[in-house]
């Protein structure tokens, strides 16, 4: 099959005027012919995504060690706190300093004393009296933990009863327990707990629930 080629031709009209043959009129270019083509501008780059603010979280480096029995929670928690300052002692040595027996460790006053003895000072004891913490006591716990963690000091808390973490898990110690607070986030509204009872039990707890867990006891910060 042949292809049809379409062409446009210019008709030449012969005009005879007084014996003269009129020449064909010159073809005129359209206004758009021979006009320089404007350069095509590339599309603008997409806007950069907004910068996300840095996460408000600080967790200390520490050397974790599980308590070997049911009454070494204070030596283990104190040892974790000491390790945040590079002081790594055997639990047995810490227990001797604390005066720990099979009945446990007396109070946060002992953990404060040993922390100061080994690190050179900086710790003090804060007691939370009553069955639950007051708003002022919650605020003080939050402030104390933030200041201690910013100074790279782990905090040792003497707790009693049931504590509930941010995942809803319960940590039940009706006779009392010692844990280490090693970090914070959300300006201290959430506190990071390293629990010497179980190496898997590192959890976040609100400042209010942790303060209520410490109620009737105290903490070293």
DAJOQUI-V349098 format. One record per backbone hydrogen bond with DSSP energy under -1.0 kcal/mol. NH is the residue of the N-H (numbers start at 1). CO is the residue of the C=O. E is the energy in kcal/mol with one decimal. If there is no record, write none. Layout:
# DAJOQUI-V349098
nh:NH co:CO e:E
nh:NH co:CO e:E
This chain:
# DAJOQUI-V349098
nh:17 co:20 e:-2.1
nh:20 co:17 e:-1.6
nh:22 co:15 e:-2.0
nh:33 co:30 e:-1.8
nh:35 co:32 e:-1.1
nh:57 co:55 e:-1.9
nh:58 co:184 e:-3.0
nh:60 co:182 e:-3.2
nh:67 co:196 e:-2.5
nh:76 co:72 e:-2.4
nh:77 co:73 e:-2.9
nh:78 co:74 e:-2.8
nh:79 co:75 e:-2.4
nh:80 co:76 e:-2.2
nh:81 co:77 e:-2.1
nh:82 co:78 e:-2.6
nh:83 co:79 e:-2.0
nh:85 co:82 e:-1.6
nh:86 co:83 e:-1.7
nh:87 co:82 e:-2.2
nh:94 co:90 e:-2.0
nh:95 co:91 e:-3.0
nh:96 co:92 e:-1.9
nh:97 co:93 e:-1.9
nh:98 co:94 e:-2.2
nh:99 co:95 e:-1.4
nh:100 co:95 e:-2.3
nh:101 co:104 e:-2.2
nh:104 co:101 e:-2.1
nh:110 co:107 e:-1.1
nh:111 co:107 e:-1.0
nh:112 co:108 e:-2.6
nh:113 co:109 e:-2.0
nh:114 co:110 e:-2.3
nh:115 co:111 e:-2.5
nh:116 co:112 e:-2.2
nh:117 co:113 e:-2.1
nh:118 co:114 e:-2.4
nh:119 co:115 e:-2.3
nh:120 co:116 e:-1.9
nh:126 co:219 e:-2.4
nh:128 co:217 e:-2.4
nh:138 co:134 e:-2.3
nh:139 co:135 e:-2.4
nh:140 co:136 e:-2.1
nh:141 co:137 e:-2.3
nh:142 co:138 e:-2.4
nh:143 co:139 e:-2.6
nh:144 co:140 e:-3.1
nh:145 co:141 e:-2.6
nh:146 co:142 e:-2.3
nh:147 co:143 e:-2.3
nh:148 co:144 e:-2.4
nh:149 co:145 e:-3.1
nh:150 co:146 e:-2.4
nh:151 co:147 e:-1.2
nh:152 co:149 e:-2.0
nh:153 co:148 e:-2.8
nh:155 co:181 e:-2.4
nh:156 co:220 e:-1.7
nh:157 co:179 e:-2.8
nh:158 co:218 e:-2.8
nh:159 co:177 e:-3.2
nh:160 co:213 e:-2.4
nh:161 co:173 e:-2.4
nh:163 co:171 e:-2.3
nh:165 co:169 e:-2.3
nh:166 co:204 e:-2.5
nh:168 co:165 e:-1.7
nh:171 co:163 e:-2.6
nh:173 co:161 e:-3.1
nh:176 co:173 e:-1.6
nh:177 co:159 e:-2.3
nh:179 co:157 e:-2.3
nh:180 co:194 e:-2.1
nh:181 co:155 e:-3.5
nh:182 co:192 e:-2.2
nh:184 co:58 e:-2.4
nh:185 co:190 e:-2.1
nh:186 co:56 e:-1.9
nh:188 co:185 e:-1.1
nh:189 co:186 e:-1.6
nh:190 co:185 e:-1.8
nh:191 co:205 e:-3.1
nh:192 co:183 e:-2.4
nh:193 co:203 e:-3.4
nh:194 co:180 e:-3.4
nh:195 co:201 e:-1.1
nh:198 co:195 e:-1.1
nh:201 co:198 e:-1.9
nh:202 co:200 e:-1.3
nh:203 co:193 e:-1.6
nh:205 co:191 e:-2.1
nh:207 co:189 e:-1.9
nh:210 co:206 e:-2.3
nh:211 co:207 e:-2.2
nh:212 co:208 e:-2.3
nh:213 co:209 e:-1.6
nh:214 co:210 e:-1.7
nh:216 co:128 e:-3.5
nh:217 co:214 e:-2.5
nh:219 co:126 e:-2.2
nh:220 co:156 e:-3.3
nh:221 co:124 e:-2.2
